[in-house]
Amino acid sequence: FTEETNRLLDAEIPWMQCMLSLTPGIKVFPSEANFVMCALEERVTRDFGIGSAADLIVYLQKAGFTVRDLSGVPGIEGNRYFLVSIRKHKENELLISALRDIIVEGPLR
């Protein structure tokens, strides 16, 4: 189980970081854990109508994705930061697709 998990993370962490960084308005922080820390860039609020990470997370969680809002976490300022859990590849693809739909097409399609 441990070896299988390590293989999954070794493949999925870089893939998720790459795909998240290619998503408009998302800043990605380096990770070696089973999650990736991200921040909404200010232009997301202006150009795409998403006010905070909490707004984005509501849409993603309603769609069944594991995403954590980092607002109120000591040492993290503002309401733009969130964590995305690393899952199996197909689940990660679905999350990226949903995230892009929300940001690019708008949360109220």
Backbone as ProteinMPNN parsed JSONL, in Angstrom:
{"seq_chain_A": "FTEETNRLLDAEIPWMQCMLSLTPGIKVFPSEANFVMCALEERVTRDFGIGSAADLIVYLQKAGFTVRDLSGVPGIEGNRYFLVSIRKHKENELLISALRDIIVEGPLR", "coords_chain_A": {"N_chain_A": [[0.825, -1.198, 0.0], [1.896, 1.257, 0.844], [3.999, 1.631, -0.986], [2.532, 1.772, -3.379], [1.023, 4.062, -2.908], [3.086, 5.971, -2.707], [4.095, 5.849, -5.345], [1.865, 6.808, -6.727], [1.679, 9.45, -5.686], [4.188, 10.448, -6.498], [3.809, 10.606, -9.232], [1.431, 12.1, -9.535], [1.607, 14.541, -8.046], [3.498, 16.348, -9.41], [2.103, 16.508, -11.845], [-0.405, 17.606, -11.104], [0.472, 20.078, -10.057], [1.474, 21.263, -12.356], [-0.831, 21.333, -14.056], [-2.583, 22.862, -12.485], [-1.115, 25.247, -12.407], [-1.372, 26.042, -15.01], [-3.912, 26.887, -15.122], [-5.96, 29.664, -15.502], [-5.404, 32.459, -13.402], [-4.635, 31.128, -11.084], [-2.258, 30.633, -8.621], [0.414, 28.534, -7.843], [1.99, 26.722, -5.245], [5.08, 25.127, -4.466], [5.092, 21.61, -3.71], [5.414, 18.621, -1.806], [3.765, 16.953, -0.626], [0.591, 15.276, 0.028], [-1.143, 17.114, -1.025], [-1.773, 20.233, -2.708], [-0.897, 23.552, -2.342], [-2.59, 26.493, -3.17], [-3.249, 29.757, -4.554], [-5.64, 32.255, -5.235], [-5.223, 34.552, -7.79], [-5.285, 38.125, -7.834], [-6.578, 39.057, -10.106], [-8.521, 37.185, -10.667], [-10.707, 37.745, -9.08], [-11.42, 40.207, -10.143], [-11.672, 39.724, -12.983], [-13.106, 37.321, -13.249], [-15.085, 37.172, -11.346], [-15.017, 35.838, -8.865], [-14.977, 36.037, -5.514], [-13.388, 35.155, -3.363], [-11.272, 32.523, -2.008], [-12.969, 30.927, -0.545], [-15.421, 31.248, -1.864], [-14.902, 29.976, -4.316], [-14.345, 27.4, -3.368], [-16.79, 26.537, -2.345], [-18.258, 25.954, -4.679], [-16.639, 23.909, -5.756], [-16.67, 21.957, -3.694], [-19.389, 21.345, -3.606], [-19.525, 19.969, -5.943], [-18.274, 17.707, -5.201], [-15.537, 17.605, -4.653], [-12.417, 17.481, -2.842], [-11.348, 20.098, -1.184], [-9.704, 22.603, 0.622], [-10.269, 25.519, 2.434], [-8.04, 28.06, 3.372], [-8.385, 30.322, 4.839], [-8.072, 32.19, 7.776], [-6.168, 30.528, 8.904], [-3.365, 30.462, 10.952], [-0.631, 32.54, 10.094], [-1.182, 32.696, 7.417], [-2.218, 35.093, 5.328], [-5.113, 36.876, 4.318], [-7.807, 35.941, 2.043], [-7.411, 34.226, -0.063], [-6.183, 31.756, -0.323], [-5.906, 28.192, -0.701], [-6.155, 24.581, -0.323], [-5.62, 21.776, -2.391], [-6.452, 18.475, -2.596], [-4.473, 15.633, -3.441], [-5.464, 13.11, -5.528], [-6.518, 10.058, -7.145], [-5.591, 9.741, -10.624], [-7.75, 10.119, -12.525], [-9.713, 11.378, -10.924], [-8.296, 13.691, -10.304], [-8.097, 14.846, -12.839], [-10.799, 15.426, -13.295], [-11.234, 17.333, -11.282], [-9.518, 19.434, -12.101], [-10.751, 20.088, -14.523], [-13.291, 20.94, -13.597], [-12.514, 23.12, -12.011], [-11.386, 24.842, -13.919], [-13.66, 25.289, -15.483], [-15.271, 26.717, -13.659], [-13.703, 28.992, -13.122], [-13.072, 30.1, -15.686], [-15.506, 30.123, -17.158], [-17.184, 31.162, -15.311], [-18.797, 31.19, -12.123], [-21.559, 31.099, -12.084], [-22.811, 29.785, -14.254]], "CA_chain_A": [[0.0, 0.0, 0.0], [2.771, 2.429, 0.942], [4.692, 1.787, -2.272], [1.548, 2.201, -4.362], [0.721, 5.463, -2.588], [4.256, 6.775, -3.088], [4.12, 5.928, -6.816], [0.779, 7.703, -7.12], [2.062, 10.826, -5.358], [5.321, 10.828, -7.346], [3.289, 10.935, -10.564], [0.321, 13.053, -9.521], [1.962, 15.867, -7.527], [3.978, 17.246, -10.476], [1.044, 16.692, -12.844], [-1.367, 18.562, -10.552], [1.1, 21.399, -9.989], [1.533, 21.771, -13.73], [-2.174, 21.634, -14.542], [-3.098, 23.995, -11.718], [-0.408, 26.464, -12.806], [-1.875, 26.406, -16.339], [-5.276, 27.375, -14.94], [-5.916, 31.126, -15.359], [-5.692, 33.063, -12.117], [-4.232, 30.279, -9.954], [-0.834, 30.575, -8.294], [0.684, 27.242, -7.21], [3.173, 26.668, -4.405], [5.701, 23.793, -4.528], [4.59, 20.657, -2.721], [5.841, 17.226, -1.822], [2.79, 16.29, 0.227], [-0.566, 14.777, -0.711], [-1.987, 18.248, -1.359], [-1.077, 21.356, -3.334], [-1.394, 24.841, -1.879], [-2.814, 27.425, -4.271], [-3.831, 31.056, -4.226], [-6.305, 32.971, -6.319], [-4.611, 35.83, -8.107], [-6.251, 39.215, -7.708], [-7.354, 39.239, -11.333], [-9.664, 36.27, -10.674], [-11.816, 38.507, -8.512], [-11.777, 41.268, -11.088], [-12.034, 39.25, -14.316], [-13.953, 36.132, -13.265], [-16.174, 37.311, -10.399], [-14.908, 34.966, -7.693], [-14.519, 36.973, -4.496], [-12.415, 34.604, -2.422], [-11.102, 31.073, -2.097], [-14.174, 30.316, 0.022], [-16.426, 31.212, -2.933], [-14.491, 28.919, -5.24], [-14.427, 26.113, -2.684], [-18.203, 26.144, -2.263], [-18.613, 25.32, -5.956], [-15.896, 22.652, -5.907], [-17.155, 20.978, -2.72], [-20.715, 20.908, -4.056], [-19.28, 19.012, -7.018], [-17.702, 16.502, -4.607], [-14.081, 17.628, -4.592], [-11.81, 17.761, -1.548], [-10.597, 21.342, -1.246], [-9.769, 23.226, 1.943], [-10.049, 26.959, 2.529], [-7.009, 28.365, 4.368], [-8.699, 31.568, 5.542], [-8.043, 32.053, 9.228], [-5.048, 29.696, 9.35], [-2.27, 31.336, 11.391], [0.494, 32.697, 9.177], [-1.656, 32.873, 6.046], [-3.013, 36.316, 5.309], [-6.069, 37.044, 3.232], [-8.808, 34.906, 1.794], [-7.155, 33.733, -1.425], [-5.4, 30.526, -0.293], [-6.641, 26.946, -0.51], [-5.441, 23.333, -0.564], [-6.249, 20.794, -3.257], [-5.945, 17.135, -2.279], [-4.028, 14.781, -4.54], [-6.253, 11.888, -5.583], [-6.169, 9.263, -8.321], [-5.468, 10.589, -11.808], [-9.055, 10.466, -13.096], [-10.319, 12.359, -10.023], [-7.544, 14.935, -10.474], [-8.525, 15.414, -14.12], [-12.132, 15.99, -13.103], [-11.088, 18.549, -10.478], [-8.938, 20.475, -12.963], [-11.799, 20.482, -15.459], [-14.293, 21.719, -12.853], [-11.882, 24.374, -11.608], [-11.3, 25.697, -15.111], [-15.024, 25.698, -15.844], [-15.724, 27.728, -12.71], [-12.935, 30.231, -13.269], [-13.126, 30.667, -17.029], [-16.88, 30.37, -17.577], [-17.885, 31.853, -14.245], [-19.45, 30.287, -11.185], [-23.014, 31.081, -12.208], [-23.151, 29.423, -15.632]], "C_chain_A": [[0.865, 1.256, 0.0], [3.488, 2.688, -0.371], [3.743, 2.296, -3.355], [1.191, 3.675, -4.151], [1.863, 6.374, -3.002], [4.366, 6.921, -4.601], [3.051, 6.898, -7.321], [1.173, 9.157, -6.879], [3.212, 11.309, -6.226], [4.861, 11.237, -8.741], [2.301, 12.099, -10.519], [0.688, 14.442, -8.993], [2.486, 16.775, -8.633], [2.902, 17.521, -11.535], [0.044, 17.733, -12.357], [-0.772, 19.962, -10.482], [1.138, 22.037, -11.37], [0.153, 22.198, -14.211], [-2.802, 22.805, -13.79], [-2.429, 25.295, -12.152], [-0.836, 26.937, -14.196], [-3.315, 26.936, -16.289], [-5.227, 28.886, -14.71], [-6.246, 31.572, -13.931], [-5.317, 32.248, -10.891], [-2.72, 30.326, -9.808], [-0.622, 29.296, -7.489], [1.984, 27.32, -6.424], [3.756, 25.26, -4.47], [5.215, 22.892, -3.391], [5.252, 19.304, -2.893], [4.902, 16.395, -0.952], [1.614, 15.811, -0.626], [-1.604, 15.878, -0.957], [-1.116, 19.303, -2.017], [-1.727, 22.637, -2.822], [-1.457, 25.794, -3.064], [-3.331, 28.745, -3.724], [-4.525, 31.606, -5.461], [-5.555, 34.264, -6.554], [-5.689, 36.897, -8.079], [-7.119, 39.379, -8.949], [-8.542, 38.291, -11.421], [-10.892, 36.988, -10.143], [-12.326, 39.52, -9.525], [-12.355, 40.706, -12.393], [-13.066, 38.121, -14.318], [-15.045, 36.139, -12.199], [-16.17, 36.35, -9.225], [-14.259, 35.794, -6.598], [-13.429, 36.458, -3.585], [-12.265, 33.108, -2.676], [-12.346, 30.371, -1.569], [-15.278, 30.216, -1.029], [-16.134, 30.071, -3.912], [-14.711, 27.543, -4.621], [-15.865, 25.633, -2.564], [-18.612, 25.408, -3.539], [-17.914, 23.967, -6.116], [-16.394, 21.588, -4.932], [-18.545, 20.474, -3.086], [-20.6, 19.866, -5.164], [-18.565, 17.758, -6.512], [-16.199, 16.47, -4.486], [-13.587, 18.007, -3.195], [-10.882, 18.959, -1.683], [-10.778, 22.021, 0.102], [-9.432, 24.707, 1.848], [-9.021, 27.214, 3.629], [-7.229, 29.712, 5.05], [-8.703, 31.303, 7.037], [-6.945, 31.159, 9.766], [-3.91, 30.627, 9.757], [-1.116, 31.347, 10.387], [0.094, 32.873, 7.724], [-2.612, 34.05, 6.038], [-3.965, 36.332, 4.116], [-6.975, 35.844, 3.058], [-8.662, 34.299, 0.402], [-6.544, 32.333, -1.466], [-6.266, 29.297, -0.023], [-5.74, 25.753, -0.817], [-6.281, 22.423, -1.448], [-5.627, 19.44, -2.929], [-5.539, 16.401, -3.544], [-4.803, 13.468, -4.441], [-5.747, 11.03, -6.748], [-6.294, 10.144, -9.56], [-6.822, 11.033, -12.37], [-9.764, 11.515, -12.237], [-9.625, 13.717, -10.154], [-7.916, 15.625, -11.783], [-9.892, 16.084, -13.994], [-12.088, 17.297, -12.302], [-10.554, 19.694, -11.325], [-9.997, 20.988, -13.935], [-12.854, 21.349, -14.772], [-13.738, 23.084, -12.461], [-11.807, 25.338, -12.782], [-12.674, 26.174, -15.555], [-15.503, 26.836, -14.955], [-15.014, 29.054, -12.952], [-13.141, 30.873, -14.626], [-14.562, 31.015, -17.436], [-17.687, 31.12, -16.528], [-18.678, 30.891, -13.392], [-20.957, 30.158, -11.377], [-23.466, 30.76, -13.622], [-24.603, 29.066, -15.765]], "O_chain_A": [[0.605, 2.201, -0.745], [3.578, 3.831, -0.82], [4.113, 3.156, -4.154], [1.073, 4.436, -5.111], [1.634, 7.434, -3.585], [4.696, 8.0, -5.093], [3.297, 7.701, -8.22], [1.02, 10.0, -7.763], [3.217, 12.465, -6.65], [5.458, 12.117, -9.361], [2.338, 12.981, -11.377], [0.124, 15.433, -9.456], [1.973, 17.883, -8.792], [2.805, 18.633, -12.055], [-0.319, 18.643, -13.103], [-1.448, 20.935, -10.815], [0.86, 23.227, -11.519], [-0.011, 23.308, -14.717], [-3.475, 23.643, -14.39], [-3.089, 26.329, -12.254], [-0.678, 28.113, -14.522], [-3.858, 27.376, -17.302], [-4.521, 29.345, -13.811], [-7.227, 31.126, -13.335], [-5.645, 32.636, -9.77], [-1.989, 30.084, -10.768], [-1.38, 29.005, -6.564], [2.961, 27.913, -6.882], [3.001, 24.289, -4.523], [4.964, 23.346, -2.275], [5.603, 18.904, -4.003], [5.22, 15.263, -0.59], [1.64, 15.927, -1.851], [-2.797, 15.6, -1.082], [0.11, 19.278, -1.906], [-2.948, 22.789, -2.864], [-0.518, 25.895, -3.853], [-3.788, 28.832, -2.584], [-4.053, 31.439, -6.586], [-5.279, 34.999, -5.606], [-6.868, 36.605, -8.278], [-8.273, 39.796, -8.848], [-9.481, 38.556, -12.172], [-11.986, 36.855, -10.692], [-13.532, 39.659, -9.728], [-13.403, 41.158, -12.855], [-13.82, 37.976, -15.28], [-15.854, 35.212, -12.144], [-17.223, 36.078, -8.649], [-13.109, 36.21, -6.737], [-12.623, 37.241, -3.082], [-13.017, 32.509, -3.444], [-12.736, 29.327, -2.092], [-15.992, 29.215, -1.084], [-17.026, 29.307, -4.278], [-15.206, 26.63, -5.282], [-16.126, 24.434, -2.672], [-19.243, 24.353, -3.474], [-18.528, 22.996, -6.559], [-16.526, 20.425, -5.313], [-18.844, 19.296, -2.894], [-21.459, 18.996, -5.308], [-18.28, 16.85, -7.292], [-15.628, 15.408, -4.239], [-14.246, 18.749, -2.467], [-9.78, 18.855, -2.223], [-11.874, 22.017, 0.662], [-8.426, 25.091, 1.25], [-9.125, 26.637, 4.711], [-6.35, 30.193, 5.764], [-9.268, 30.314, 7.504], [-6.8, 31.039, 10.983], [-3.528, 31.5, 8.978], [-0.686, 30.302, 9.9], [0.942, 33.169, 6.883], [-3.675, 34.013, 6.658], [-3.63, 35.847, 3.035], [-6.918, 34.873, 3.812], [-9.645, 33.909, -0.23], [-6.399, 31.769, -2.551], [-7.215, 29.34, 0.76], [-4.708, 25.886, -1.475], [-7.495, 22.314, -1.276], [-4.407, 19.285, -2.983], [-6.181, 16.531, -4.586], [-4.797, 12.804, -3.404], [-4.657, 11.269, -7.268], [-7.0, 11.152, -9.556], [-7.009, 12.215, -12.658], [-10.358, 12.448, -12.776], [-10.276, 14.761, -10.121], [-8.036, 16.849, -11.83], [-10.11, 17.173, -14.523], [-12.812, 18.245, -12.606], [-11.083, 20.805, -11.273], [-10.119, 22.195, -14.14], [-13.26, 22.379, -15.311], [-14.434, 24.093, -12.574], [-12.131, 26.517, -12.645], [-12.838, 27.326, -15.956], [-16.077, 27.809, -15.443], [-15.646, 30.11, -12.982], [-13.365, 32.08, -14.705], [-14.805, 32.084, -17.997], [-18.756, 31.653, -16.827], [-19.177, 29.881, -13.89], [-21.566, 29.209, -10.883], [-24.393, 31.384, -14.138], [-25.06, 28.736, -16.859]]}, "name": "protein", "num_of_chains": 1, "seq": "FTEETNRLLDAEIPWMQCMLSLTPGIKVFPSEANFVMCALEERVTRDFGIGSAADLIVYLQKAGFTVRDLSGVPGIEGNRYFLVSIRKHKENELLISALRDIIVEGPLR"}
